[in-house]
Amino acid sequence: MKTRASEFDRAFDEGEDVTDKLEVEKARRINYETRRVNVDFPDWMTRALDHESKRLGITRQALIDQAVDCQPAGSEESFMSLKP
């Protein structure tokens, strides 16, 4: 059964639990769709990524995702300070 917006707003404003009124199976994060990207890394960098991901107990992909997400644009600092 659908709930009118005014009924939902009233229940929310009064502190009622509205989670049963949400259609969570249809929920999505706007501007968060993924897109596959292929990136070529030098061998030394792949080894460094594998070493660090193993140390952290996460996948290489997860490490790259975290690094890209946390790296300030234009920053010269890098989580990968290892160079050949």
C-alpha positions as CSV (number, residue, x, y, z in Angstrom):
1,M,0.0,0.0,0.0
2,K,1.4,3.4,-1.0
3,T,1.5,6.2,1.4
4,R,0.8,9.8,0.5
5,A,3.6,12.2,0.9
6,S,1.7,14.3,3.4
7,E,1.0,11.2,5.5
8,F,4.7,10.1,5.3
9,D,5.8,13.7,6.2
10,R,3.5,13.8,9.2
11,A,4.6,10.4,10.5
12,F,8.3,11.4,10.1
13,D,7.8,14.7,11.7
14,E,6.1,13.1,14.7
15,G,9.0,10.7,15.1
16,E,7.2,7.6,14.0
17,D,9.1,4.7,12.4
18,V,8.6,5.1,8.7
19,T,11.0,2.4,7.5
20,D,8.1,0.1,6.6
21,K,6.8,2.8,4.2
22,L,10.0,3.0,2.2
23,E,10.6,1.0,-1.0
24,V,14.2,0.1,-0.2
25,E,14.4,-2.5,-3.0
26,K,14.0,0.4,-5.5
27,A,16.5,2.7,-3.7
28,R,19.6,3.9,-5.5
29,R,22.3,6.4,-5.0
30,I,22.1,9.2,-7.5
31,N,25.3,9.8,-9.6
32,Y,26.8,6.6,-8.2
33,E,26.4,4.2,-11.1
34,T,29.6,2.3,-11.9
35,R,31.5,2.3,-15.2
36,R,34.2,-0.2,-16.1
37,V,37.5,1.4,-16.8
38,N,40.7,-0.4,-18.0
39,V,44.0,1.0,-16.7
40,D,47.5,-0.2,-17.5
41,F,50.0,-0.1,-14.6
42,P,53.7,-0.8,-14.7
43,D,54.8,-4.1,-13.3
44,W,56.4,-2.5,-10.2
45,M,53.1,-0.7,-9.4
46,T,51.0,-3.9,-9.7
47,R,53.4,-5.6,-7.3
48,A,53.2,-2.7,-4.9
49,L,49.4,-2.7,-5.1
50,D,49.3,-6.4,-4.5
51,H,51.6,-6.1,-1.5
52,E,49.6,-3.3,0.0
53,S,46.2,-4.9,-0.6
54,K,47.4,-8.2,1.0
55,R,48.7,-6.2,4.0
56,L,45.4,-4.6,4.4
57,G,43.4,-7.7,3.7
58,I,41.4,-6.2,0.8
59,T,41.4,-6.8,-2.9
60,R,43.5,-4.8,-5.4
61,Q,40.3,-3.3,-6.8
62,A,39.2,-2.1,-3.4
63,L,42.7,-0.6,-2.8
64,I,42.6,1.3,-6.1
65,D,39.0,2.4,-5.4
66,Q,40.0,3.8,-2.0
67,A,43.1,5.5,-3.4
68,V,41.3,7.2,-6.2
69,D,38.4,8.2,-3.8
70,C,40.8,9.7,-1.2
71,Q,43.5,11.2,-3.4
72,P,43.0,15.0,-3.6
73,A,42.9,16.2,-7.2
74,G,46.3,17.7,-8.2
75,S,48.1,16.4,-5.1
76,E,51.7,15.3,-5.6
77,E,51.5,13.0,-2.6
78,S,50.6,9.4,-3.3
79,F,49.9,6.3,-1.3
80,M,52.3,4.6,-3.7
81,S,55.6,6.2,-2.7
82,L,57.5,3.1,-4.0
83,K,59.3,3.7,-7.2
84,P,61.7,1.4,-9.1
